[in-house]
Amino acid sequence: MESFHATESGIRLDKFLSQKIKYSRQYVQKLISEQKISVNGKPVKNATIINEGDHLEIAVIDQPTENLIPQAIPLDIIYQDSSLAIINKPSGLVCHPAPGHLTDTLQHALLYHFPELNKTHERPGIVHRLDQFTDGLMVIAKIPEIQTKLQAQFKAHEVIKKYYAVINQEIVKDEWSMDGAIGRLPSDRKKFGVIGNGKEAFTTATVVERRKGKTLLRVDIKTGRTHQIRVHLFNAGFPVMGDPVYAPRKSRGNAQLLQSYYMEFNHPVSHTMMKFELPLSPRLANVFYG
């Protein structure tokens, strides 16, 4: 979901948005017809005339993949077969195109490294996502059928995912659970929080090590809500160090110290359990042990 206010008056909605989000007018019209765009909270038509200050919300703004140009962005591919691949995504790499990130995304890199991907399929190869500034393990599907089957495993909470997080304080308790429902904050649509009408989310955290005023946590998630770990730890009083959105100013940065280091899932073809584990990334280790 993206939201912003109109900066012009007397212009057609489809024309304004095609200029604003840099997508074709035809694609914008498609989103409007699918009621994925609203003005002041109401569905609209292509010919709607907007006024300066109108509040616009777009539910889906992915760039059509058939128009994407593959880019030779380096990828750390740690495993692959004819059906899928496992990559170690670096911090800073956006998963798929969106306003502000129309190029240089993981989607562009996948189309270069795996030319067999079906560009007409929705987000080809991408089964799940990591936040831009979270690094670590991601599973990539090489064919649509495998993508669908893997996404079903994620939806059914059958994929085991574990993360490392660095916290800018020494946490006294050794282990705890968090189950607050997560949703967008009405006061700030770009932020998420624990709210009554959110989606259920369950997280457990375990202290791995305490060192010089910091704590290294292992975090397990049973669900995969947007910003889940960051929101749950913030709500518990232990925001992830470096988080540009949820951390207090003294420990805020440009990238949260969060790493997806372990993943376990059932291979859709061989039906064997696939397990992958990374050591603590240099990005986190340099801060925690430095």
C-alpha positions as CSV (number, residue, x, y, z in Angstrom):
1,M,0.0,0.0,0.0
2,E,1.3,3.4,-1.0
3,S,-0.4,6.7,-0.1
4,F,0.2,10.3,-0.9
5,H,-1.6,13.6,-1.5
6,A,-2.4,15.1,-4.9
7,T,-0.2,18.1,-5.7
8,E,-2.3,19.3,-8.7
9,S,-5.9,20.2,-9.4
10,G,-8.1,19.8,-12.5
11,I,-6.2,16.8,-13.9
12,R,-7.5,13.3,-14.7
13,L,-6.5,10.8,-12.1
14,D,-5.0,8.3,-14.6
15,K,-2.9,11.0,-16.1
16,F,-1.7,12.3,-12.8
17,L,-0.7,8.9,-11.5
18,S,1.0,7.8,-14.6
19,Q,3.3,10.8,-14.2
20,K,3.6,10.3,-10.4
21,I,4.5,6.7,-10.3
22,K,6.2,6.5,-13.7
23,Y,4.0,3.6,-15.0
24,S,2.1,3.5,-18.3
25,R,-1.3,5.1,-18.3
26,Q,-2.8,1.8,-19.5
27,Y,-1.4,0.0,-16.4
28,V,-2.7,2.7,-14.1
29,Q,-6.2,2.4,-15.7
30,K,-6.0,-1.4,-15.1
31,L,-5.4,-0.8,-11.4
32,I,-8.3,1.7,-11.2
33,S,-10.6,-0.8,-12.9
34,E,-9.6,-3.4,-10.4
35,Q,-10.5,-0.9,-7.6
36,K,-6.9,-0.9,-6.3
37,I,-6.8,2.9,-6.3
38,S,-8.9,5.1,-4.1
39,V,-9.3,8.9,-3.7
40,N,-10.3,10.1,-0.2
41,G,-11.1,6.5,0.7
42,K,-13.5,5.9,-2.2
43,P,-13.2,3.9,-5.4
44,V,-12.9,6.0,-8.5
45,K,-12.9,6.0,-12.3
46,N,-10.2,6.8,-14.8
47,A,-11.8,10.1,-15.7
48,T,-12.0,11.3,-12.1
49,I,-10.7,14.8,-11.8
50,I,-8.5,15.3,-8.7
51,N,-8.0,18.3,-6.5
52,E,-4.8,19.4,-4.7
53,G,-4.8,17.8,-1.3
54,D,-6.9,14.7,-2.3
55,H,-5.7,11.6,-0.4
56,L,-4.7,8.8,-2.9
57,E,-4.1,5.2,-1.9
58,I,-2.8,2.5,-4.2
59,A,-3.1,-1.1,-3.0
60,V,-0.9,-2.7,-5.7
61,I,1.8,-0.8,-7.7
62,D,4.1,-3.5,-8.9
63,Q,5.6,-2.7,-12.3
64,P,4.4,-5.1,-15.0
65,T,7.1,-7.8,-15.1
66,E,6.9,-8.2,-18.9
67,N,8.3,-4.6,-19.2
68,L,11.3,-5.2,-16.8
69,I,14.8,-5.3,-18.2
70,P,17.2,-7.9,-16.6
71,Q,20.1,-6.3,-14.8
72,A,23.5,-7.9,-14.0
73,I,23.2,-7.3,-10.3
74,P,25.5,-9.7,-8.4
75,L,23.7,-12.4,-6.3
76,D,25.1,-14.8,-3.7
77,I,23.5,-18.0,-4.9
78,I,24.2,-20.7,-2.2
79,Y,22.2,-23.5,-3.8
80,Q,20.2,-24.2,-6.9
81,D,18.6,-27.0,-8.8
82,S,16.2,-27.2,-11.8
83,S,13.2,-26.0,-9.6
84,L,14.5,-23.5,-7.1
85,A,17.4,-21.5,-5.8
86,I,18.5,-20.2,-2.4
87,I,20.1,-16.8,-2.2
88,N,21.7,-14.7,0.5
89,K,20.1,-11.3,-0.2
90,P,22.3,-8.3,0.8
91,S,21.0,-5.5,2.9
92,G,19.8,-2.6,0.8
93,L,18.4,-4.6,-2.1
94,V,14.7,-4.0,-2.6
95,C,12.8,-7.2,-3.6
96,H,10.6,-5.9,-6.4
97,P,9.9,-2.6,-8.2
98,A,7.9,0.1,-6.5
99,P,7.8,3.9,-6.7
100,G,11.3,5.1,-5.8
101,H,12.8,1.8,-6.7
102,L,11.9,1.1,-10.4
103,T,15.3,-0.4,-11.2
104,D,18.1,-2.2,-9.4
105,T,15.8,-4.6,-7.5
106,L,16.1,-8.3,-6.7
107,Q,13.4,-8.8,-9.4
108,H,15.7,-7.3,-12.1
109,A,18.6,-9.5,-10.8
110,L,16.6,-12.7,-10.9
111,L,15.6,-12.1,-14.5
112,Y,19.3,-11.8,-15.4
113,H,20.6,-14.8,-13.4
114,F,17.6,-17.1,-14.2
115,P,16.5,-16.3,-17.8
116,E,14.2,-19.2,-17.7
117,L,11.8,-17.3,-15.4
118,N,8.4,-16.7,-16.9
119,K,8.1,-12.9,-17.1
120,T,4.3,-13.0,-17.6
121,H,3.9,-14.6,-14.1
122,E,3.3,-12.3,-11.2
123,R,6.7,-11.4,-9.5
124,P,8.5,-14.3,-11.3
125,G,10.7,-16.2,-8.9
126,I,9.9,-14.3,-5.8
127,V,8.2,-16.6,-3.3
128,H,8.4,-14.3,-0.2
129,R,10.2,-11.1,0.6
130,L,12.6,-9.5,3.1
131,D,12.6,-5.9,4.0
132,Q,15.0,-3.8,2.0
133,F,17.6,-3.5,4.8
134,T,17.3,-7.0,6.1
135,D,19.8,-9.4,4.7
136,G,19.8,-13.2,4.5
137,L,18.2,-16.3,3.1
138,M,15.5,-16.3,0.5
139,V,14.1,-19.1,-1.6
140,I,13.6,-18.4,-5.3
141,A,11.2,-20.5,-7.6
142,K,12.4,-21.0,-11.2
143,I,9.0,-22.1,-12.5
144,P,5.5,-20.8,-11.7
145,E,4.2,-24.2,-10.4
146,I,7.0,-24.3,-7.8
147,Q,6.4,-20.7,-6.9
148,T,2.8,-21.5,-6.1
149,K,3.6,-24.6,-4.1
150,L,6.3,-22.8,-2.0
151,Q,4.0,-19.8,-1.4
152,A,1.4,-22.3,-0.1
153,Q,3.9,-23.6,2.4
154,F,4.6,-20.1,3.6
155,K,0.9,-19.3,3.9
156,A,0.3,-22.5,5.9
157,H,3.2,-21.5,8.3
158,E,5.1,-24.7,7.3
159,V,8.4,-23.0,6.6
160,I,10.8,-22.6,9.5
161,K,12.5,-19.2,9.6
162,K,15.0,-17.9,12.1
163,Y,16.6,-14.5,12.4
164,Y,19.5,-12.8,14.2
165,A,18.8,-9.3,15.6
166,V,21.1,-6.9,17.5
167,I,19.5,-4.9,20.3
168,N,21.1,-1.8,21.7
169,Q,20.7,-2.8,25.3
170,E,21.4,-5.8,27.5
171,I,18.1,-7.7,27.9
172,V,17.7,-9.4,31.3
173,K,15.2,-12.1,30.4
174,D,16.5,-15.1,28.4
175,E,13.5,-16.0,26.3
176,W,9.9,-14.7,25.7
177,S,7.1,-14.8,23.2
178,M,5.1,-12.1,21.4
179,D,1.7,-12.6,19.8
180,G,0.2,-9.1,19.2
181,A,-1.8,-8.8,16.0
182,I,-0.1,-6.5,13.4
183,G,-1.6,-4.0,11.0
184,R,-1.0,-0.6,9.4
185,L,-1.3,2.3,11.8
186,P,-4.2,4.6,10.8
187,S,-2.1,7.6,11.9
188,D,0.8,6.6,9.6
189,R,0.1,4.3,6.7
190,K,3.8,3.6,6.1
191,K,4.2,2.1,9.6
192,F,2.9,-1.0,11.3
193,G,2.0,-1.7,14.9
194,V,0.2,-4.0,17.3
195,I,-3.4,-3.2,16.8
196,G,-6.7,-4.8,17.6
197,N,-7.9,-5.4,14.0
198,G,-4.5,-6.5,12.7
199,K,-3.5,-10.0,11.5
200,E,-2.4,-12.6,14.0
201,A,1.4,-12.8,14.4
202,F,3.5,-15.0,16.7
203,T,7.2,-14.4,17.4
204,T,9.7,-15.9,20.0
205,A,13.0,-14.4,21.0
206,T,16.0,-16.0,22.7
207,V,19.1,-14.3,23.9
208,V,22.2,-15.7,22.2
209,E,24.8,-13.4,23.8
210,R,25.0,-10.2,25.8
211,R,28.0,-8.0,25.3
212,K,29.0,-4.4,26.3
213,G,25.5,-3.0,26.5
214,K,24.1,-4.9,23.5
215,T,22.2,-8.2,23.0
216,L,22.3,-10.7,20.2
217,L,18.9,-12.3,19.8
218,R,17.7,-15.4,17.9
219,V,14.2,-14.7,16.7
220,D,11.7,-17.3,15.4
221,I,8.6,-16.4,13.5
222,K,5.5,-18.6,13.0
223,T,3.8,-16.1,10.7
224,G,5.2,-13.7,8.2
225,R,3.6,-10.3,8.6
226,T,5.1,-7.1,7.2
227,H,7.7,-5.7,9.7
228,Q,6.7,-8.5,12.1
229,I,10.0,-8.8,14.0
230,R,10.7,-5.1,14.0
231,V,7.2,-4.3,15.3
232,H,7.1,-7.0,18.0
233,L,10.5,-6.2,19.4
234,F,9.7,-2.5,19.4
235,N,6.4,-3.2,21.2
236,A,8.3,-5.3,23.8
237,G,10.6,-2.4,24.4
238,F,13.6,-3.9,22.5
239,P,13.7,-2.2,19.1
240,V,16.2,-3.6,16.5
241,M,19.3,-1.5,16.5
242,G,19.7,0.7,13.4
243,D,16.0,0.5,12.5
244,P,15.2,3.7,10.6
245,V,11.5,3.5,11.5
246,Y,11.0,1.9,14.9
247,A,14.2,2.4,16.9
248,P,14.7,5.5,19.2
249,R,16.9,8.2,17.8
250,K,20.0,7.1,19.8
251,S,20.1,3.7,18.0
252,R,18.3,4.7,14.7
253,G,20.2,4.2,11.5
254,N,19.8,3.5,7.8
255,A,19.5,-0.2,8.1
256,Q,18.1,-2.4,10.9
257,L,20.6,-5.1,12.2
258,L,18.4,-8.0,11.2
259,Q,19.4,-11.2,9.4
260,S,17.4,-14.2,8.1
261,Y,20.0,-16.8,8.9
262,Y,18.0,-20.1,8.9
263,M,15.3,-21.6,6.6
264,E,13.8,-25.1,6.5
265,F,11.1,-26.2,4.0
266,N,9.8,-29.2,2.1
267,H,11.1,-29.4,-1.5
268,P,8.0,-29.4,-3.8
269,V,9.6,-31.9,-6.2
270,S,11.8,-34.3,-4.2
271,H,9.7,-33.9,-1.0
272,T,12.9,-33.8,1.1
273,M,13.4,-31.3,3.9
274,M,15.8,-28.6,2.8
275,K,17.8,-26.9,5.5
276,F,20.0,-23.8,5.1
277,E,21.9,-21.9,7.7
278,L,24.2,-18.9,7.5
279,P,26.7,-17.7,10.1
280,L,26.2,-14.3,11.7
281,S,26.7,-11.8,8.9
282,P,29.7,-9.4,9.0
283,R,27.2,-6.5,9.0
284,L,25.8,-7.6,12.4
285,A,29.0,-9.0,13.8
286,N,31.0,-5.8,13.2
287,V,28.5,-3.8,15.3
288,F,27.9,-6.4,18.0
289,Y,31.5,-7.5,18.5
290,G,33.2,-4.3,17.4
